[in-house]
Amino acid sequence: MIHFVHGKEKDQLETLAEQTQKGFAHLDSKIDKLDQRMERGFGAVADDIPDIKRDMATKDQIIALHTQVNGIETDIKTMKGYKLPSRVAAVEEELLGKARG
């Protein structure tokens, strides 16, 4: 069964079709702008990657630094209190003439 649209209904359908077409055109424009922004953003990141690779510490460098820090930490822990009371007493005696003891 074929139904023909005439008059007011035809005008309404044409108006609806125009609005839909404009809406999709606007949406296409927004998508194109988004694509351009994404391309610029990813391009900027891609440009930064060589600098990051050049300046970033390697895994071996990080392990070496960790080893050094652990060694320094061990040295500090063993130095805490290392003859400190006797050294303070010696300084007090030298400066004050006697240790506070």
C-alpha positions in Angstrom: 0.0 0.0 0.0 1.5 3.3 -1.1 0.6 6.4 1.0 1.2 9.8 -0.5 2.1 12.8 1.7 0.5 16.1 0.6 0.3 19.6 1.8 1.0 20.3 5.5 2.5 16.8 6.2 4.9 17.2 3.3 6.0 20.5 4.6 6.5 19.1 8.1 8.6 16.2 6.7 10.7 18.5 4.6 11.3 20.8 7.7 12.2 17.8 9.8 14.6 16.5 7.1 16.3 19.9 6.9 16.7 20.1 10.6 18.1 16.6 10.8 20.5 17.4 7.9 21.7 20.6 9.7 22.1 18.7 13.0 24.3 16.0 11.3 26.3 18.7 9.5 26.9 20.4 12.9 27.9 17.1 14.5 30.3 16.4 11.7 31.9 19.8 12.2 32.3 19.1 15.9 33.8 15.7 15.3 36.3 17.2 12.8 37.4 19.8 15.3 37.8 17.1 17.9 39.9 15.0 15.5 42.2 18.0 14.9 42.7 18.6 18.6 43.5 15.0 19.2 46.0 14.9 16.4 47.7 18.0 17.8 47.8 16.6 21.3 49.1 13.2 20.3 51.6 14.9 18.0 52.9 17.0 20.9 53.3 13.9 23.1 55.1 12.1 20.2 57.5 15.0 20.0 58.2 14.8 23.7 59.0 11.1 23.7 62.7 11.4 22.5 63.4 14.0 25.2 61.9 11.8 27.9 63.8 8.8 26.7 67.0 10.8 26.7 66.6 12.3 30.2 64.9 9.4 32.0 66.9 7.3 34.3 67.4 3.7 33.2 66.4 0.7 35.4 70.1 0.0 36.1 70.7 3.6 37.1 67.8 3.5 39.5 69.0 0.2 41.0 72.5 1.7 41.4 71.1 4.7 43.2 68.9 2.5 45.4 72.1 0.6 46.4 73.9 3.8 47.2 71.0 5.1 49.3 70.8 1.8 51.2 74.6 2.0 51.9 74.2 5.6 53.2 71.3 4.6 55.3 73.3 1.7 56.8 76.2 4.1 57.6 73.9 6.6 59.3 72.3 3.9 61.4 75.6 2.6 62.6 76.9 6.1 63.3 74.0 7.0 65.5 75.3 7.1 69.0 78.7 6.1 67.9 80.9 7.2 70.7 78.5 10.2 71.0 78.3 10.3 74.8 82.0 10.2 75.2 82.6 12.8 72.5 80.0 15.2 74.1 81.7 14.7 77.5 85.0 15.6 76.0 83.7 18.8 74.4 81.9 19.8 77.6 85.1 19.2 79.6 87.1 21.3 77.1 84.6 24.1 77.0 83.3 24.1 80.6 86.2 22.6 82.4 84.1 19.6 83.4 81.6 17.2 82.0 78.0 17.5 83.1 77.8 13.8 83.5 
